[in-house]
């Protein structure tokens, strides 16, 4: 029993968002990690503690017959009845009366019902904690429709080591004619490839990009499905207040935070429509291990690669020449993305690299005037 208890303990000890220490025991590999994942080795000790507490109360009643022991036993029974009744009422309510789906889930339910297979990206446990509810809801909707889906939620699953490749710009799979792809925009997924890779995609509120291999869309849905259109580039904007249509075209970036947006993988891309040639000016901070700086390369289609180093404690700017393309495709490559968890600064497992604060476009002067 003691050995099973020790085997079930976590190797990472935290106090809130701060990691206190890690046990230097290499158990996070098959088959040890598999058997530890569910935490089931702690259950025998739990049973002993629960049954032991009941046994102690029963012994007290037997040894000290009278009002005290009886009142204690009745109080424990009353607490158990009240606690169980709340769960029972909730279960009976949901079994007898199915709750209506929120508009975004009702829309996804209709789309799933019209296809024979669902592919969610990113897959293989490469989503963040913020996306777990989306994964749970999508798997439930697919189960209701009897439609195969490529993801499953596991409460204690270890995130896959290949998430950088899973979220890379070229990671989108080919779609069969009866297949529906659902991309989680919260994960900075590849909306920029939608116009290049798939013939028919739509945006759905609450953070989804849906693409149909067959191009069959319902005539009407609870929430509108917006066509995929590359927005115009503002002359200047902060990343904290980027217009919603433009923010969708920031691939490899997390949702906005205070003062900007972080990249969350080695590759990222920004797309928007320009009015002509000019210069792009980016203001940013880096994230890296102490004693170094984050090196980032920037490439615009048809132009030379521009690189720069960005420390975490100093805002720096970089200028990038832009030729006269209708659509700007700015590709970023972060040399060494790293997570705060890996640096033992917090429990944040996102692989950060560059925090983009501001983006400005300066058109070229017309020298003929």
Secondary structure, 3 states (H helix, E strand, C coil): CHHHHHHHCCCEEEECCEEEEECCCCCCCCCHHHHHCCCHHHHHHHHHHHHHHHHHHHHHHHHCCCHHHHHHHHHHHHHHHHHHHHHHHHHHHHHHCCCCCCHHHHHHHHHHHCCCEEEEECCCCCCCHHHHHHHHHHHHHHHHHCCEECCCCCCCCCCCCCHHHHCCCCCCCCCCCCEEEEEEHHHCCCHHHHHHHCCCEEEECCCEEEEECCCCCCCCCCCCCEECCCCECCCEEEHHHCCHHHHCCEECECCCECCEEEECCCEEEEEEECCCCEEEEEEEEECCCCCCCEEEEEEECCCCCEEEEECCCCCEEEEEEECCCCEEEEEEEECCCEECCCCCCCCCCCEECEEEEEEEEEECCCCCC
